[in-house]
Amino acid sequence: MEHDGGDVTADAAESDVPAAPTRTETVAGPRRRRRLAVDLTALGVIGILLIGAIGATGAVLYRQLYSPTAFVLDYLHLLADGRATDALLLPGVSASSSQLAAAKLPADASGALLRGSALTRLTDVEPVSETTDADGTTTVTVTYRVGGHSGTTTFDVERDDDGVLLPRWRFAESPLAVIELEVRGSMQFEVNGFSVDKRQVSPDGADADPLEPIPLLAFSPGLYSITVDTAATSSPGVAVLSDTPLAEIPVSFQAEPTDKFLGVVQQEVDDFLAQCATQKVLQPTGCPFGYYVRNRIVEPPTWKIEENPVVTLEPDGAGWAITRTQAVAKIDVQIRSIFDGSVYAVEELVPFFLTGKITILPDGTASIAVSAAD
């Protein structure tokens, strides 16, 4: 009994004595804390880098997709691709008659040139600057090449949204311009190979004044080569660079008669004079030559055109005029003297000068009126 009790007391005493900590237990706690701190620091750095990367990516996306410059570049790329219709759909591109009038431009300007077939290739488009004014309008300047010519254009852009997350933009001022085109000598012309008839684009329609300038809307930037190439007239053409939004661009040039047209007029004049020569009278009716005598003629005279005129043309309003030129007719007539009744033959060269007026009719034909010139 005593032995068992002594054992129990000894076991209890042993259980009350605390165990000595091992070295492993002493070091593990601080190590875990240091590792956790390192992990948290690494996560913090990664987070900062991630936020920076997201911010940088957002800035790049903004510049490339959502900035005023990106909006302007979208417009220019549409023009470069010949997508005129899509370009017109961008906010602020189309100009109403009231906007044109406010810019002191013809409110009835024709949109005939606002099509892909009238565009010249646009290349090397590069943004130059983007600045925002106090009123919120952003000015975007770009450079480009069009038809081999270098150009620079500045656009005004403004916000076009109602507090949406991603910004949208519109042109504060339409990038369209107006070409005031005066083509003398032809009702028809070509712009970048696209055929235009004044009567189709003029506000006056079929009653269009041939000498009145035609207002035509044009994209800016854009290069427009205007030529005349008809059977009657032609021109080497002029190139017009539209590089300023809502600008008025006056263009005026004179078409010249073609060799074919000159040949037609020459033949018509020759035929007209030949017809005059068939009249057996001293003063052929409606003709630029004649012969005057104080005596009486025995037989009706005969005429012959000895030398036809060399026809040249000069501009005359909406039509053409035959430049004053000389020709020579020859008369052969028997004359009886009223004094003594004698008869004598007259064979004489009769120089004369002529001019004429040529009117181009609505159907494209020419009306030629020849008259005597002093």
C-alpha distance (Angstrom), angle and dihedral (degrees) to the residues before:
residue distance angle dihedral
M1 . . .
E2 3.77 . .
H3 3.78 91.3 .
D4 3.78 92.6 54.5
G5 3.78 92.4 47.9
G6 3.76 91.9 50.2
D7 3.76 90.4 53.0
V8 3.79 92.2 52.3
T9 3.77 92.5 50.6
A10 3.75 92.3 49.1
D11 3.82 92.6 49.7
A12 3.79 90.6 50.5
A13 3.74 91.7 50.0
E14 3.74 91.2 50.1
S15 3.83 92.0 51.1
D16 3.81 92.5 55.6
V17 3.80 93.5 58.6
P18 3.90 110.7 93.4
A19 3.81 117.1 -123.6
A20 3.82 117.4 -115.2
P21 3.88 112.6 -110.9
T22 3.79 117.3 -113.8
R23 3.90 122.5 -125.7
T24 3.82 91.8 -114.0
E25 3.78 92.1 59.3
T26 3.82 91.8 48.1
V27 3.86 96.2 53.9
A28 3.85 101.3 37.8
G29 3.84 97.6 72.4
P30 3.83 99.4 57.2
R31 3.78 90.9 42.0
R32 3.78 91.7 55.8
R33 3.79 90.8 49.1
R34 3.81 92.6 50.8
R35 3.79 91.2 48.8
L36 3.80 91.0 50.8
A37 3.79 90.3 50.9
V38 3.77 91.1 50.4
D39 3.81 91.0 48.7
L40 3.78 92.1 49.4
T41 3.79 91.2 48.3
A42 3.81 91.0 50.2
L43 3.78 90.9 49.0
G44 3.78 89.6 49.9
V45 3.79 92.1 51.5
I46 3.80 90.5 46.9
G47 3.78 89.6 49.7
I48 3.78 92.2 50.6
L49 3.80 90.8 47.8
L50 3.80 90.5 47.4
I51 3.78 92.1 50.1
G52 3.81 89.6 47.7
A53 3.80 91.2 48.6
I54 3.79 91.0 49.0
G55 3.79 90.1 48.3
A56 3.81 92.5 47.9
T57 3.81 91.4 46.7
G58 3.79 90.0 48.2
A59 3.79 90.8 50.6
V60 3.80 91.3 50.1
L61 3.82 91.8 47.4
Y62 3.79 90.0 48.5
R63 3.78 92.8 52.1
Q64 3.80 93.4 44.4
L65 3.81 100.5 39.5
Y66 3.79 114.3 12.5
S67 3.81 108.9 28.6
P68 3.83 126.2 101.2
T69 3.81 88.4 -109.3
A70 3.82 90.8 53.7
F71 3.81 89.0 51.8
V72 3.82 92.0 52.0
L73 3.82 91.5 45.9
D74 3.81 89.8 52.6
Y75 3.81 88.5 56.1
L76 3.80 92.7 48.3
H77 3.79 93.2 46.9
L78 3.80 89.7 53.2
L79 3.80 89.1 53.8
A80 3.81 90.1 46.4
D81 3.81 89.2 54.5
G82 3.81 92.4 48.0
R83 3.83 91.8 -114.7
A84 3.78 96.7 142.3
T85 3.81 94.9 157.0
D86 3.81 92.4 54.5
A87 3.81 90.8 46.3
L88 3.82 90.0 55.1
L89 3.81 89.7 54.5
L90 3.80 93.3 61.2
P91 3.82 111.0 105.3
G92 3.78 112.6 -89.7
V93 3.82 98.2 10.1
S94 3.80 99.6 104.2
A95 3.79 114.7 71.0
S96 3.79 121.8 -146.3
S97 3.78 122.7 -141.8
S98 3.80 89.7 -105.9
Q99 3.81 91.5 53.0
L100 3.79 90.6 49.8
A101 3.79 91.4 48.5
A102 3.82 90.6 48.7
A103 3.80 88.4 54.2
K104 3.85 88.4 50.2
L105 3.80 91.6 -111.8
P106 3.82 127.4 131.4
A107 3.79 106.1 -78.8
D108 3.82 91.2 -152.5
A109 3.82 96.9 53.5
S110 3.80 112.7 150.4
G111 3.80 121.5 -113.8
A112 3.82 93.2 -151.6
L113 3.82 92.1 119.0
L114 3.81 94.9 50.3
R115 3.79 93.3 95.7
G116 3.77 136.1 97.8
S117 3.80 94.0 -112.2
A118 3.81 90.2 62.3
L119 3.82 96.1 50.7
T120 3.80 126.7 103.5
R121 3.79 118.5 -142.2
L122 3.81 113.8 -87.9
T123 3.83 117.4 -152.9
D124 3.81 143.6 164.4
V125 3.79 93.8 35.6
E126 3.82 110.0 -177.0
P127 3.82 130.4 171.8
V128 3.80 114.3 -126.9
S129 3.79 107.2 179.5
E130 3.79 145.2 -11.5
T131 3.81 121.6 -159.2
T132 3.79 131.1 169.4
D133 3.79 122.5 -144.1
A134 3.78 126.3 -144.4
D135 3.81 91.1 -99.1
G136 3.80 91.3 57.9
T137 3.80 96.4 -104.2
T138 3.79 112.3 137.4
T139 3.78 120.6 -147.7
V140 3.80 115.1 -149.2
T141 3.81 121.0 -170.7
V142 3.80 122.5 -166.1
T143 3.79 137.4 175.8
Y144 3.80 127.1 -145.8
R145 3.77 146.4 153.5
V146 3.77 122.6 -114.9
G147 3.79 124.2 179.8
G148 3.80 90.6 -14.9
H149 3.82 93.0 -52.2
S150 3.82 124.5 113.8
G151 3.78 117.7 -132.9
T152 3.79 144.3 175.1
T153 3.79 125.4 -153.5
T154 3.80 132.2 -179.1
F155 3.81 121.1 -150.9
D156 3.81 131.2 -166.3
V157 3.81 113.5 -137.5
E158 3.81 131.1 -177.0
R159 3.82 137.7 -176.7
D160 3.79 115.7 -82.8
D161 3.81 104.8 -172.5
D162 3.81 143.3 86.6
G163 3.77 102.5 -125.1
V164 3.81 96.3 -60.3
L165 3.78 118.5 161.9
L166 3.80 95.9 -111.4
P167 3.82 116.9 46.9
R168 3.77 122.4 -116.5
W169 3.79 125.4 -161.0
R170 3.78 142.2 -155.9
F171 3.78 135.5 -173.5
A172 3.78 108.6 -92.7
E173 3.80 86.5 -157.8
S174 3.79 122.1 29.3
P175 3.81 112.8 -107.3
L176 3.81 90.4 -140.7
A177 3.80 121.8 109.1
V178 3.83 133.3 -168.0
I179 3.80 123.8 -120.0
E180 3.82 110.5 -154.7
L181 3.79 98.1 -153.3
E182 3.79 122.3 -166.2
V183 3.81 112.9 -179.7
R184 3.79 113.0 178.8
G185 3.77 120.4 -160.7
S186 3.79 98.7 27.9
M187 3.78 139.8 56.9
Q188 3.80 89.9 -155.9
F189 3.78 131.0 61.1
E190 3.79 141.6 154.0
V191 3.79 129.6 -120.0
N192 3.81 112.7 -161.1
G193 3.78 87.1 -23.2
F194 3.82 93.9 -51.0
S195 3.83 111.0 124.9
V196 3.80 118.0 -127.9
D197 3.80 130.5 -177.0
K198 3.80 116.4 -158.4
R199 3.79 91.0 -137.0
Q200 3.80 90.8 57.3
V201 3.81 96.6 51.7
S202 3.80 102.9 29.9
P203 3.81 117.4 100.8
D204 3.84 85.8 -129.4
G205 3.80 93.4 57.6
A206 3.80 114.7 -163.8
D207 3.81 89.8 1.4
A208 3.80 92.5 60.2
D209 3.79 114.3 145.3
P210 3.83 106.4 -119.2
L211 3.80 90.5 -141.7
E212 3.80 97.5 45.0
P213 3.83 115.5 102.8
I214 3.79 115.6 -111.0
P215 3.85 116.1 -135.5
L216 3.81 111.4 -138.3
L217 3.80 126.4 -178.3
A218 3.80 113.7 -129.6
F219 3.79 136.2 -176.0
S220 3.79 119.4 -109.3
P221 2.91 116.1 -112.9
G222 3.77 98.7 36.4
L223 3.78 141.0 123.4
Y224 3.80 116.1 -139.0
S225 3.80 121.5 -168.2
I226 3.81 110.7 -161.7
T227 3.79 119.4 -162.6
V228 3.79 140.4 161.7
D229 3.78 118.0 -138.2
T230 3.79 112.9 162.9
A231 3.77 133.2 133.0
A232 3.81 90.1 -99.8
T233 3.79 104.4 36.7
S234 3.78 141.6 17.5
S235 3.77 140.8 176.0
P236 3.80 136.7 -167.0
G237 3.79 86.5 -123.0
V238 3.76 136.1 -134.9
A239 3.81 130.0 -105.3
V240 3.79 117.9 -135.0
L241 3.81 122.3 -166.0
S242 3.79 112.8 -153.8
D243 3.81 104.0 -161.4
T244 3.81 105.4 144.3
P245 3.83 124.5 73.2
L246 3.81 115.4 -119.8
A247 3.79 92.6 3.1
E248 3.80 126.1 145.3
I249 3.80 112.6 -127.9
P250 3.84 114.1 -166.9
V251 3.81 115.0 -154.9
S252 3.80 123.9 179.4
F253 3.78 131.0 168.3
Q254 3.79 141.7 150.3
A255 3.79 123.1 -120.3
E256 3.79 117.4 -142.0
P257 3.81 129.2 -137.1
T258 3.78 115.8 -99.1
D259 3.80 122.9 -124.2
K260 3.78 87.8 -112.6
F261 3.80 91.6 54.9
L262 3.80 91.7 46.8
G263 3.79 88.8 51.3
V264 3.79 91.3 51.9
V265 3.81 92.2 49.8
Q266 3.81 91.5 46.1
Q267 3.78 90.9 52.4
E268 3.80 92.2 46.8
V269 3.81 91.6 51.5
D270 3.81 92.0 46.9
D271 3.80 90.9 49.8
F272 3.79 91.1 47.2
L273 3.81 92.3 52.8
A274 3.80 91.4 45.0
Q275 3.78 88.7 54.1
C276 3.81 89.9 49.8
A277 3.80 89.0 53.3
T278 3.82 90.8 60.6
Q279 3.80 91.2 66.4
K280 3.79 109.3 98.6
V281 3.78 96.7 -149.6
L282 3.77 133.9 100.3
Q283 3.81 92.1 -117.7
P284 3.84 109.6 35.7
T285 3.80 108.7 -146.5
G286 3.80 115.2 -104.9
C287 3.80 92.4 -0.6
P288 3.80 129.7 124.2
F289 3.81 96.4 -126.6
G290 3.80 138.5 55.4
Y291 3.80 144.4 147.4
Y292 3.80 130.7 -119.2
V293 3.83 125.6 -153.2
R294 3.82 133.0 175.5
N295 3.75 93.0 -149.2
R296 3.75 135.5 59.4
I297 3.78 126.1 -86.2
V298 3.79 120.9 -128.0
E299 3.80 97.4 -153.4
P300 3.78 131.4 8.4
P301 3.81 110.1 -82.3
T302 3.79 125.7 -112.7
W303 3.77 124.1 -135.8
K304 3.77 133.7 -155.6
I305 3.80 130.1 -178.7
E306 3.75 102.1 -124.4
E307 3.78 97.3 179.4
N308 3.78 124.6 17.5
P309 3.81 119.2 -145.2
V310 3.79 122.4 -104.7
V311 3.81 103.2 -122.2
T312 3.78 121.9 -141.0
L313 3.80 126.1 169.4
E314 3.76 134.4 -140.7
P315 3.81 130.9 -172.9
D316 3.77 114.6 -88.2
G317 3.77 112.0 -179.7
A318 3.76 108.4 -70.9
G319 3.80 92.1 -14.1
W320 3.77 139.8 35.2
A321 3.77 137.9 -89.3
I322 3.77 128.6 -148.5
T323 3.76 106.0 -120.2
R324 3.82 113.0 -119.9
T325 3.77 105.7 -86.6
Q326 3.81 138.5 168.1
A327 3.80 130.7 -117.1
V328 3.80 134.0 171.1
A329 3.80 129.4 -132.6
K330 3.80 127.2 -173.3
I331 3.80 124.9 -141.8
D332 3.77 126.4 -159.2
V333 3.80 114.7 -169.4
Q334 3.83 142.3 148.7
I335 3.82 113.4 -130.2
R336 3.84 128.8 -164.3
S337 3.76 117.4 -152.2
I338 3.79 114.2 -124.0
F339 3.82 89.0 -150.5
D340 3.77 103.3 55.6
G341 3.81 104.4 1.3
S342 3.76 93.5 -117.6
V343 3.80 118.7 150.4
Y344 3.74 123.9 -139.6
A345 3.80 134.3 172.0
V346 3.76 122.8 -117.7
E347 3.80 119.4 -159.5
E348 3.76 106.9 169.6
L349 3.81 140.4 159.6
V350 3.78 112.1 -123.8
P351 3.84 113.7 -160.2
F352 3.76 115.8 -159.4
F353 3.82 139.5 170.4
L354 3.74 126.5 -131.8
T355 3.76 140.2 -175.2
G356 3.77 133.0 178.9
K357 3.76 147.9 -168.2
I358 3.79 124.6 -125.9
T359 3.78 121.0 -160.4
I360 3.79 121.1 -168.4
L361 3.80 106.6 -139.5
P362 3.84 123.9 -143.6
D363 3.81 91.2 -102.3
G364 3.80 90.6 57.2
T365 3.80 96.9 -104.7
A366 3.81 122.8 122.9
S367 3.79 129.0 -121.9
I368 3.81 111.2 -151.5
A369 3.82 122.2 -162.6
V370 3.82 115.9 -175.2
S371 3.78 120.4 -162.4
A372 3.79 139.3 171.6
A373 3.78 117.7 -91.6
D374 3.78 127.5 -153.2
